[in-house]
Amino acid sequence: MTTTDSFAAYIASLPRILAGAAALFRDAEGRVLLVEPNYRDGWALPGGTVESDDGETPRQGARRETLEEIGLDRELGRLLAVDWVHGTGRPPLVAYLYDGGVLTEAECEAIRLQEEELLSWRLVPREDLPAHLPGALGRRVLAALDVLESGAGTAELENGHRVA
């Protein structure tokens, strides 16, 4: 076996994790933009799987997914939260959440949904987020909003709970 073969076998033996990235968009009133996927129940943020096998970074993935899903191509702001989410029936997920900024009324009107994946979108006030985003995702979004409000550094999370 060559060194290259040995290295390939070693890499193939390493644990696998999934990587996802999303953008947190708000309007002038502070409401959060949520999208409704057609492939599962509930609501989500614009975002999705990072195509790391193609060399895509989490920031690039969040921007690409935002463009694909809602038709907005915006430079994303800082990383607000990174969340290790344990999986049931899947590998763990590392979820990156970036600041998408505040959308103008014109940008909201320009939203065009990716019909293959999304049914609708809405702007949701903070107090209603837990009803739309249960579990780790909801906790992640609330932690990110806290980071924005306080000016604190990136929130490190596990299953949506702060660890640092």
Protein Blocks (a to p, Z undefined) as FASTA:
>chain_A
ZZklmmmmmmmmpccdddddddddddfkopacddddfkbgcdddedddddfknopafklm
mmmmmmmmnopacdddddfbdcddddehiacdddddddebjadfklmmmpccdfklpmbd
cdddfklmmmmmgcjllmmmmmmmmmmmnopacdddeehiafZZ
